[in-house]
Amino acid sequence: MKDFKYNRGLVLFIVIGLIAALIIGVARHRVEEGNRQVDMAINYEDLLELSEREGLPAEEVLAQAKAAGITSLAVYDTTFKKLNASGKATALAGSEILANFHSGSLSDPFWRQLVAEGKILGNEVYIVGHDKRTWQELKEDVPRRLGSDRVTLLQVGSEEVMAVKAHYESFIKMDLGMPTDEMEAVNKAGFYVLARPTNFNKCSEEDVAAVFKRLEAIKISEVVFSGSQVLGANNSLQATIDEMKKRDLTLGLIEGVTQLQFYKQDGMNEVAKGIGYDKVARLYSIPKDEQPKLKIATAVERWANTDEERNIRIDLLRIYDKPSPNMSLMETNMQYFKDTRDILTAHGFTIGPAAAYASFYPDKFLRALVMVGIAAAAVLYLSLVIPSLNMAVKKQWMLFALFALAAAVPVLMGNGSKIRVLAALASANLFPAIAIIFQLDRIRYLRDKMTMGFGRMLATGLVALFVTGAMSYVGAAYLSGSLADTEYLLEFQIFRGIKLTFVLPLVLVAIAFLQRYDVFDGRMDDTDGVLNQLKKILDMPVKIKTLFLMFLVLIAGVVFVARSGHTSGMPVSAAELKFRAFLEQAFYARPRTKELLIGHPAFMLAVMAFWRKWPTMVFFGLVLIATIGQGSMVETFAHMRTPVYMSFMRGIGGIVLGAGIGAVAMMLVQLWQTVISRAKERKAA
């Protein structure tokens, strides 16, 4: 029997690196626990619409929304579509004025005089103000948006009229500027303003200053820029950065539709970096076309999961436009707001202006120790699959020195962003593989020294699964320690090797298995090595049924990889969605199905396969499937936006429930074998 020795010196370096990784992990957990305040926001216009639809005073609707938990109202740039509707100003097409003149319906003598003098043109827009403040702001905003050369002030009797060279249909939809009256009304009602300004065409520093001057006396919770550009893009971003820093404003960035990173806005990365990542919060809103399909309870549960798992700190809610059974539209929406607030507070969140992560960049020396530990793990794995290297301890130390220097030096020099990603990738793949390999070597050592009844076999399987899980969690600590900083927590940086982590651990374990067992003899004998077995596999005659089986395995592998992540498009069945919802209710964090239903039960059955001397090929298959569960436990931590404690508890829930399912599977197999054995005995008798 091949005896692979574990280099204790390398193990010591892994332990030292683990301590450093755990120190980083504890610091990360403290930073995450300090970021537990969520801003429940809704569009100001949505509440005004709700008041109109219910025939209630706007003040009453605003007061009830505040009592139900809403803390901020989103205010956008005004448009003439809104001003025309509110009556605060009117924009008229020149062609319409001329038509009224020629039809005789234009009665005002001053307007008739302007037409007669040829000052009214059909391709211009004419603006009349009916509110003094709104008019003053329009006199500032319209020339700033279009250029002063396109704007002329006319006198119509005692009133000023603004003549604008513009296409009417486009003009009334054009963003003009943040309306002071709306923002003051929001503050007066007891809310913060979630400011949603848009960028200018060829934005200047003066344009940026004008926007922030308009916000000066307003209580702002966050600034979330509207459109595909942040204010100041692309020539005046520094002005935006300076204005936000001067006012200590938080920048809100909108989560992408794939629930990964952000909706792309030109200049957002520059502004975020300029003001500091400790002044950035993530915003999510349930898509407009999706919310009507969700029951209130489902939407509420989504907010809890979103804020807990994806680090969302600005919840931009929408109103329901249809009432729930036996409720008015007003009651429906207020219940929605209240239930959302209640579930968030039950999860330990406070409600108010969005919290942001404190600046978190771990000490370079600690990070370097993590790199050294991963280098030790890489050499340890190689020594466990290359027999000649396993016997050559000096070569192991030479490789370790080379790997450790290559990994640690860039980090100590203050760089190393790419080496950290490689280290995280190595952690996600090496440690689950080493954990499985350790168990393979352990049971090979015990095989000839003990026998097992079913009860002891079951207990051994449970202990082995939890030990293996603990060893895999070492990889999770290393992965987190390699990447954890504010940029990863906010998803400005993401780990891009997730898909690879679904496959590579299987390859690493398969290589180790083929170095230890002959998969063809059916008796778990020693092997002549990986290459010899691969040659046998290539030389094997293949039957049609074998090809069909391999095709099914390939399909299962494609589904396994494609179902993971955010962008696969692989549909999830309604039954599975219900099962997931049940798990979310039953556990602190929903365990992953590939762990509790696939990997961990397969681990338990692999223990049974070994001690019951099932064919080696069956044992091999179960070991590979068991590796899926261990790899998944570590890969969970690659989603850096999810709090480290939640990722930890997700794995614990998976291994506990998976162990239970695996134990039941073992009992069923034992019962089946007993029934079959007795049936054969009766037949022989």
C-alpha positions in Angstrom: 0.0 0.0 0.0 1.4 3.4 -1.0 2.0 5.5 2.1 1.8 9.3 1.5 3.5 11.2 4.3 2.3 14.7 5.4 5.1 17.2 5.7 4.6 18.6 9.3 6.5 21.7 8.5 4.2 22.6 5.7 1.2 21.8 8.0 2.7 24.2 10.6 2.9 27.0 8.0 -0.7 26.3 7.0 -1.7 26.7 10.7 0.2 30.0 11.0 -1.4 31.3 7.8 -4.8 30.1 9.2 -4.3 32.2 12.3 -3.6 35.2 10.2 -6.6 34.5 8.0 -8.8 34.2 11.1 -7.6 37.5 12.5 -8.6 39.1 9.2 -11.9 37.3 9.3 -12.7 38.6 12.8 -11.9 42.1 11.8 -14.1 41.7 8.7 -16.9 40.4 10.8 -16.7 43.5 13.1 -16.8 45.8 10.1 -19.8 44.0 8.7 -21.6 44.2 12.1 -21.1 47.9 12.1 -23.0 48.3 8.8 -26.5 47.4 9.8 -28.7 50.4 9.0 -31.0 50.3 6.0 -32.7 53.2 4.3 -36.3 52.4 3.4 -37.0 54.7 0.5 -39.7 55.2 -2.1 -40.3 57.7 -4.9 -42.0 60.9 -3.7 -44.1 60.9 -6.9 -45.3 57.3 -6.1 -46.8 58.5 -2.8 -48.4 61.5 -4.5 -49.9 59.1 -7.1 -51.2 57.0 -4.2 -52.9 60.0 -2.6 -54.6 60.9 -5.9 -55.7 57.3 -6.6 -57.2 57.1 -3.1 -58.6 60.6 -3.0 -56.7 61.4 0.1 -54.7 64.5 1.1 -51.0 64.1 0.3 -50.1 65.0 3.9 -52.1 62.1 5.2 -50.4 59.6 2.9 -47.0 61.0 3.7 -47.7 60.7 7.5 -48.9 57.1 7.2 -45.8 56.2 5.1 -43.5 57.6 7.7 -45.3 55.8 10.5 -45.0 52.5 8.4 -41.2 52.9 8.3 -40.3 54.9 5.1 -37.3 57.1 5.9 -36.4 58.7 2.6 -38.3 59.9 -0.5 -36.5 59.9 -3.8 -36.7 63.2 -5.6 -35.7 63.4 -9.3 -35.0 66.3 -11.7 -38.3 68.0 -12.6 -39.6 68.0 -16.2 -42.2 70.1 -18.0 -44.4 67.1 -18.2 -44.6 67.3 -14.4 -44.7 71.1 -14.2 -47.5 71.3 -16.8 -49.5 68.7 -14.7 -48.9 70.6 -11.4 -49.7 74.0 -12.8 -46.5 75.6 -11.5 -45.4 76.4 -15.1 -46.7 75.8 -18.6 -44.7 75.0 -21.7 -46.6 75.8 -25.0 -45.6 74.8 -28.5 -45.2 77.8 -30.8 -47.2 76.0 -33.4 -50.1 75.6 -31.0 -50.1 79.4 -30.2 -50.1 80.2 -33.9 -53.0 77.7 -34.5 -55.0 79.3 -31.7 -54.3 82.8 -33.2 -55.4 81.9 -36.7 -58.5 80.1 -35.3 -59.5 83.1 -33.3 -59.3 81.3 -29.9 -56.2 83.3 -28.8 -57.9 86.1 -26.8 -55.0 87.6 -24.8 -54.1 90.9 -26.5 -50.4 90.7 -25.5 -50.0 87.2 -27.0 -51.9 88.4 -30.2 -49.5 91.3 -30.4 -46.4 89.1 -30.2 -47.8 86.9 -33.0 -48.6 90.0 -35.1 -45.0 91.2 -34.5 -43.7 87.9 -35.7 -42.1 87.0 -32.4 -43.9 83.7 -32.0 -42.3 80.9 -34.1 -43.8 77.6 -34.8 -40.6 75.7 -34.0 -40.0 77.2 -30.6 -41.4 76.5 -27.1 -42.8 79.3 -24.9 -42.7 79.0 -21.1 -44.9 80.8 -18.7 -44.4 80.5 -14.9 -47.2 80.5 -12.3 -45.1 80.0 -9.2 -42.4 82.5 -8.3 -39.8 80.1 -7.0 -40.3 77.6 -9.8 -39.9 80.4 -12.4 -36.7 81.6 -10.9 -35.3 78.0 -10.9 -36.4 77.6 -14.6 -34.6 80.8 -15.5 -31.5 79.1 -14.1 -32.0 75.5 -15.3 -33.2 75.9 -18.9 -30.3 78.0 -20.1 -27.9 75.7 -18.2 -29.3 72.6 -19.9 -29.7 74.0 -23.4 -27.3 77.0 -23.6 -28.1 80.6 -23.2 -28.0 81.2 -27.0 -31.2 79.1 -27.3 -33.2 81.0 -24.7 -34.8 84.5 -25.0 -36.9 86.3 -22.4 -39.9 88.1 -23.7 -42.3 90.5 -22.0 -46.0 89.6 -22.3 -47.9 92.4 -20.5 -46.6 92.3 -16.9 -45.3 88.7 -17.2 -42.0 87.3 -18.5 -42.1 84.6 -21.1 -39.2 82.3 -22.0 -38.8 81.5 -25.6 -36.8 78.4 -26.2 -35.4 77.0 -29.5 -36.3 73.3 -28.9 -38.4 70.4 -30.2 -41.6 70.5 -28.0 -42.1 66.7 -27.5 -38.5 66.3 -26.5 -38.4 69.4 -24.4 -41.3 68.5 -22.1 -39.5 65.2 -21.2 -36.1 66.8 -20.7 -34.6 66.8 -17.1 -34.3 70.4 -15.9 -33.0 70.4 -12.3 -33.8 69.3 -8.7 -37.0 71.1 -7.6 -36.5 72.9 -4.3 -40.2 73.0 -3.4 -40.5 69.2 -3.6 -37.3 68.6 -1.5 -38.5 71.1 1.1 -41.9 69.4 1.2 -40.2 66.0 1.7 -38.1 67.4 4.6 -41.1 69.1 6.1 -43.0 65.8 6.2 -40.2 64.3 8.2 -38.3 62.4 5.5 -34.8 62.6 4.2 -34.4 63.3 0.5 -32.8 60.6 -1.6 -31.5 62.9 -4.3 -31.6 61.6 -7.9 -30.0 64.3 -10.1 -29.0 63.7 -13.8 -25.9 64.8 -15.6 -25.6 67.6 -18.1 -24.6 67.5 -21.7 -20.9 68.6 -21.6 -21.1 69.1 -17.9 -19.0 71.9 -16.5 -17.8 72.6 -12.9 -20.3 75.4 -12.7 -23.1 73.0 -13.6 -22.0 70.7 -10.8 -21.8 73.5 -8.3 -25.3 74.7 -9.3 -26.8 71.2 -8.6 -25.2 71.0 -5.1 -26.1 74.6 -4.3 -29.7 73.6 -4.9 -29.2 70.7 -2.3 -27.5 72.9 0.2 -30.3 73.5 2.8 -31.8 70.1 2.3 -31.5 67.0 4.6 -30.0 64.4 2.2 -29.7 60.7 3.0 -27.9 59.6 -0.1 -27.2 60.8 -3.6 -28.1 58.2 -6.3 -27.4 59.6 -9.8 -30.1 58.9 -12.5 -29.3 57.8 -16.0 -26.2 56.3 -17.5 -23.8 58.9 -16.2 -23.0 60.3 -12.8 -23.0 64.1 -12.4 -19.8 65.5 -13.9 -19.1 62.8 -16.3 -16.8 62.9 -18.1 -14.9 66.2 -17.7 -16.0 67.5 -14.2 -15.9 64.4 -12.0 -13.4 66.0 -9.6 -15.9 68.8 -9.0 -18.6 66.2 -8.1 -16.1 64.5 -5.8 -15.2 67.7 -4.1 -18.8 68.8 -3.6 -19.8 65.4 -2.1 -16.8 65.3 0.2 -17.4 68.9 1.4 -21.0 67.9 2.3 -20.1 64.4 3.6 -22.7 62.8 1.3 -23.2 59.1 0.8 -23.1 57.8 -2.8 -25.7 55.1 -3.7 -24.9 52.7 -6.5 -27.6 50.6 -8.1 -27.2 46.9 -8.1 -27.1 45.3 -11.6 -30.0 43.3 -13.0 -28.0 40.1 -12.5 -27.7 41.0 -8.8 -23.9 41.3 -9.4 -21.9 44.5 -9.1 -23.7 47.7 -10.3 -25.8 49.2 -13.1 -23.1 50.8 -15.2 -22.9 54.6 -14.9 -20.0 56.5 -16.5 -17.8 58.0 -13.8 -19.2 56.0 -10.9 -15.9 54.2 -10.1 -14.0 57.4 -10.1 -16.5 59.2 -7.8 -16.7 56.2 -5.4 -12.9 56.1 -5.2 -12.6 59.8 -4.9 -15.1 60.3 -2.0 -13.9 57.0 -0.3 -15.5 53.6 -0.4 -16.6 54.2 3.2 -19.2 56.6 1.8 -20.8 54.2 -0.7 -24.0 52.2 -0.2 -25.6 49.6 -2.5 -29.2 50.2 -3.7 -31.7 47.6 -4.9 -35.3 47.9 -6.3 -37.6 45.1 -7.2 -38.0 45.4 -11.0 -41.2 47.3 -12.0 -42.5 44.4 -14.2 -41.8 41.8 -11.5 -43.3 43.3 -8.4 -47.0 43.0 -9.5 -46.4 39.2 -9.7 -45.2 39.0 -6.1 -47.4 38.6 -3.1 -46.6 41.1 -0.4 -45.2 38.4 1.9 -42.9 37.2 -0.9 -41.7 40.8 -1.6 -41.1 41.4 2.1 -39.1 38.2 2.4 -37.0 39.2 -0.6 -36.1 42.5 1.1 -34.9 40.6 4.2 -32.8 38.2 2.1 -31.5 41.0 -0.1 -30.3 43.2 2.7 -28.8 40.3 4.7 -27.1 38.4 1.9 -26.2 41.1 -0.7 -25.2 44.0 1.5 -28.0 46.2 0.2 -28.5 49.3 2.4 -30.9 51.4 0.3 -34.2 49.6 -0.3 -36.0 51.6 -3.0 -39.6 50.3 -2.7 -42.4 50.7 -5.3 -46.1 51.0 -4.6 -48.5 48.2 -5.4 -51.0 49.5 -8.0 -53.6 46.8 -7.2 -55.1 46.2 -3.7 -54.8 43.0 -1.8 -58.0 41.0 -1.1 -60.2 42.8 1.5 -57.9 45.8 1.6 -57.9 49.2 0.1 -54.9 50.3 -2.1 -53.8 52.5 0.7 -54.0 49.7 3.3 -52.2 47.3 1.0 -49.2 49.6 0.5 -48.9 50.7 4.1 -49.0 47.0 5.2 -46.2 46.3 2.7 -44.1 49.1 4.1 -44.8 48.1 7.7 -44.1 44.4 7.2 -40.8 45.2 5.4 -39.7 47.4 8.3 -40.7 44.7 10.8 -38.9 41.9 9.1 -35.7 44.1 8.8 -35.7 45.0 12.5 -36.3 41.4 13.3 -33.2 40.6 11.4 -31.2 43.1 13.5 -31.3 46.0 11.2 -32.0 49.6 12.2 -33.9 51.9 9.8 -32.4 55.3 8.8 -30.0 56.8 6.3 -27.9 54.0 4.7 -24.9 52.7 6.6 -21.6 52.3 4.8 -18.6 50.1 5.5 -15.8 51.5 7.5 -12.6 51.5 5.5 -11.2 48.0 5.7 -7.8 47.0 4.4 -6.1 44.3 6.5 -2.4 44.6 7.5 0.0 43.7 4.8 2.0 41.4 7.1 -1.1 39.4 8.0 -2.0 39.1 4.3 1.5 38.0 3.5 1.2 35.2 6.1 -2.0 34.1 4.4 -0.1 33.9 1.1 2.6 31.8 2.7 0.1 29.4 4.1 -1.5 28.9 0.7 1.9 28.3 -0.8 2.4 25.6 1.8 -1.0 24.0 0.9 0.0 24.0 -2.8 3.2 22.1 -2.1 1.5 19.8 0.3 -1.1 18.8 -2.3 1.6 18.2 -4.9 3.5 16.0 -2.4 0.2 14.0 -1.9 -0.2 13.2 -5.6 3.5 12.9 -6.8 5.1 9.9 -5.0 8.7 11.0 -5.9 8.1 14.5 -4.5 6.5 13.0 -1.3 9.8 11.2 -0.7 12.0 14.2 -1.5 11.5 16.6 1.5 14.2 19.0 0.3 12.5 19.5 -3.0 9.2 20.3 -1.1 11.0 23.0 0.8 12.6 24.4 -2.3 9.2 24.6 -4.0 7.6 26.1 -0.9 10.3 28.8 -0.8 9.7 29.7 -4.4 5.9 29.8 -4.1 5.9 31.7 -0.8 8.3 34.4 -2.1 6.3 34.8 -5.3 3.0 35.1 -3.3 4.1 37.2 -0.3 6.6 39.7 -1.7 4.0 41.5 -4.0 1.6 41.8 -1.0 4.3 43.2 1.3 5.2 45.7 -1.4 1.6 47.0 -1.3 0.5 45.5 -4.6 -0.5 41.9 -5.2 -4.1 42.3 -6.4 -3.7 39.6 -9.0 -1.7 37.3 -6.7 -4.5 37.6 -4.1 -7.0 36.5 -6.7 -4.8 33.5 -7.6 -4.4 32.7 -3.9 -8.2 32.8 -3.4 -8.6 30.5 -6.4 -6.0 28.1 -4.9 -7.7 28.2 -1.5 -11.1 27.4 -3.0 -9.8 24.3 -4.8 -6.8 23.0 -2.8 -8.3 22.8 0.7 -11.5 20.8 -0.1 -9.3 18.5 -2.1 -6.8 18.0 0.7 -9.6 17.5 3.2 -11.0 14.6 1.0 -7.5 13.2 0.4 -6.8 13.1 4.1 -9.9 11.0 4.7 -8.8 8.7 1.8 -5.5 8.2 3.5 -7.0 7.8 6.9 -9.4 5.0 5.9 -6.7 3.2 3.9 -4.6 3.2 7.1 -7.5 1.8 9.1 -8.7 -0.7 6.6 -6.8 -3.7 7.9 -6.8 -2.7 11.6 -10.5 -2.7 12.4 -13.9 -4.0 11.4 -17.2 -2.2 11.6 -20.8 -2.9 12.3 -23.4 -0.6 10.9 -23.8 1.5 14.0 -20.0 2.2 14.3 -19.9 2.8 10.5 -22.6 5.4 10.7 -20.9 7.1 13.6 -17.6 7.0 11.8 -19.1 8.6 8.7 -20.7 11.4 10.7 -17.4 12.2 12.5 -15.4 12.0 9.3 -17.9 14.3 7.5 -17.6 17.0 10.2 -13.8 16.7 10.3 -13.6 17.0 6.6 -16.0 20.0 6.7 -13.7 21.7 9.3 -10.7 21.1 7.1 -12.6 22.6 4.1 -13.5 25.6 6.2 -9.7 26.2 6.5 -9.9 27.0 2.8 -12.8 29.3 3.4 -10.8 31.3 6.0 -7.9 31.5 3.5 -10.2 32.6 0.7 -11.7 35.3 2.8 -8.3 36.4 4.2 -6.9 36.7 0.6 -9.6 39.0 -0.7 -11.4 40.7 2.2 -11.3 44.5 1.9 -13.9 47.3 1.4 -13.8 47.1 -2.4 -14.6 43.3 -2.4 -17.3 43.8 0.2 -19.0 46.4 -1.9 -18.3 44.4 -5.1 -16.2 47.0 -6.9 -13.9 43.9 -7.1 -15.3 40.4 -7.5 -13.8 36.9 -7.5 -14.1 35.7 -11.0 -13.1 32.0 -10.6 -16.3 30.7 -9.1 -17.3 28.5 -12.1 -13.8 26.9 -12.0 -14.2 26.0 -8.3 -17.2 23.7 -9.2 -14.9 21.5 -11.4 -11.3 21.8 -10.3 -11.6 20.2 -6.9 -13.1 17.1 -8.6 -10.0 16.9 -10.9 -7.6 17.4 -7.9 -9.3 14.6 -5.9 -9.6 12.3 -9.0 -5.8 12.5 -9.5 -5.2 11.7 -5.8 -7.7 8.8 -5.9 -6.1 7.3 -9.0 -2.7 7.4 -7.3 -4.1 5.4 -4.4 -6.6 2.9 -5.9 -7.0 0.8 -9.0 -10.5 1.6 -10.2 -10.6 -1.4 -12.4 -9.9 -4.3 -10.1 -13.1 -3.8 -8.0 -11.3 -4.6 -4.8 -9.7 -1.2 -3.9 -6.2 -2.4 -4.5 -3.2 -0.2 -4.9 -2.7 1.4 -8.3 0.3 1.7 -10.7 -0.4 5.4 -10.9 -2.5 8.0 -12.6 -1.0 7.8 -16.1 -1.2 4.0 -16.3 -4.9 4.1 -15.3 -5.6 6.9 -17.8 -4.0 4.7 -20.5 -6.3 1.8 -19.5 -9.2 4.1 -19.7 -8.2 5.3 -23.2 -7.7 1.7 -24.3 -11.1 0.5 -23.0 -13.6 -0.7 -25.6 -16.8 1.3 -25.1 -20.3 0.0 -25.3 -23.3 2.0 -26.5 -24.8 1.9 -23.0 -21.5 3.2 -21.6 -21.6 6.1 -24.0 -25.2 6.8 -23.1 -24.2 6.9 -19.4 -21.3 9.2 -20.1 -23.6 11.5 -22.0 -26.0 11.6 -19.0 -23.0 12.4 -16.7 -22.0 15.2 -19.1 -25.5 16.7 -19.1 -25.5 16.5 -15.3 -22.1 18.3 -15.2 -23.3 21.1 -17.5 -26.4 21.6 -15.4 -24.4 21.5 -12.2 -22.1 24.3 -13.4 -24.7 26.3 -15.3 -27.2 26.4 -12.4 -24.6 28.1 -10.2 -24.1 31.8 -10.3 -26.2 34.8 -11.5 -26.0 34.8 -15.2 -26.6 31.2 -16.3 -30.2 31.6 -17.3 -30.9 28.0 -16.2 -34.5 27.9 -14.9 -35.3 26.9 -11.4 -38.5 24.8 -10.9 -41.4 26.0 -8.8 -40.9 23.0 -6.5 -37.3 23.9 -5.9 -38.2 27.5 -5.2 -40.7 26.4 -2.6 -38.0 24.1 -1.0 -35.6 27.0 -1.0 -38.2 29.2 0.7 -38.7 26.5 3.4 -35.0 26.3 4.0 -34.8 30.1 4.3 -37.4 30.0 7.0 -35.9 27.0 8.8 -32.3 28.1 9.0 -30.3 31.2 9.8 -29.0 31.1 6.2 -30.4 28.8 3.5 -28.1 25.8 3.0 -27.0 25.1 -0.6 -28.8 22.2 -2.2 -25.6 20.8 -3.7 -24.3 20.3 -0.2 -27.3 19.0 1.7 -28.8 16.9 -1.1 -25.8 15.8 -3.1 -22.3 16.2 -1.6 -22.8 15.4 2.0 -25.1 12.4 1.6 -22.6 11.0 -1.0 -19.9 11.4 1.6 -21.8 9.2 4.0 -22.5 6.6 1.3 -18.8 6.6 0.3 -17.9 5.6 3.9 -20.4 2.7 3.5 -19.0 1.8 0.1 -15.5 1.5 1.5 -16.2 -0.6 4.5 -18.7 -2.8 2.7 -16.1 -3.3 -0.1 -18.4 -2.1 -3.0 -16.7 -2.0 -6.4 -13.9 0.6 -6.5 -15.5 2.4 -9.4 -18.6 3.0 -7.3 -16.5 4.2 -4.4 -14.6 6.5 -6.8 -17.9 8.1 -8.1 -19.2 8.7 -4.6 -15.9 10.3 -3.5 -16.1 12.7 -6.4 -19.7 13.6 -5.6 -18.7 14.1 -2.0 -16.1 16.6 -3.1 -18.9 18.7 -4.6 -20.2 19.4 -1.1 -16.8 20.3 0.3 -16.0 22.6 -2.6 -19.4 24.3 -2.3 -18.8 25.0 1.4 -15.7 26.9 0.5 -17.0 28.5 -2.7 -19.8 30.1 -0.7 -17.2 32.4 0.8 -16.2 33.6 -2.6 -19.4 35.8 -2.6 -17.6 38.5 -0.6 -20.6 40.8 -0.3 -22.3 38.2 1.9 -21.3 38.6 5.6 -18.7 36.1 6.6 -20.8 34.9 9.5 -23.8 34.2 7.2 -21.5 32.2 4.9 -20.2 30.2 7.9 -23.7 29.4 9.2 -24.9 28.5 5.7 -22.2 25.8 5.6 -23.0 24.6 9.1 -26.7 24.2 8.2 -25.8 22.3 5.1 -23.5 19.9 6.8 -25.9 19.2 9.6 -28.9 18.6 7.4 -26.8 16.8 4.8 -25.3 14.5 7.4 -28.9 13.6 8.5 -30.0 12.9 5.0 -26.8 10.8 4.4 -27.5 8.9 7.6 -31.0 8.1 6.4 -29.6 7.0 3.0 -27.2 4.6 4.8 -30.1 3.2 6.8 -32.2 2.6 3.7 -29.3 0.9 1.9 -28.6 -1.2 5.0 -32.3 -2.2 5.2 -32.4 -3.0 1.5 -29.3 -5.2 1.7 -30.8 -7.0 4.7 -34.0 -7.7 2.9 -32.1 -8.9 -0.2 -29.8 -11.1 1.9 -32.8 -12.7 3.7 -34.6 -13.3 0.5 -31.6 -15.1 -0.9 -31.3 -17.2 2.3 -35.0 -18.3 2.0 -34.5 -19.1 -1.7 -31.5 -21.2 -0.9 -33.3 -23.0 1.8 
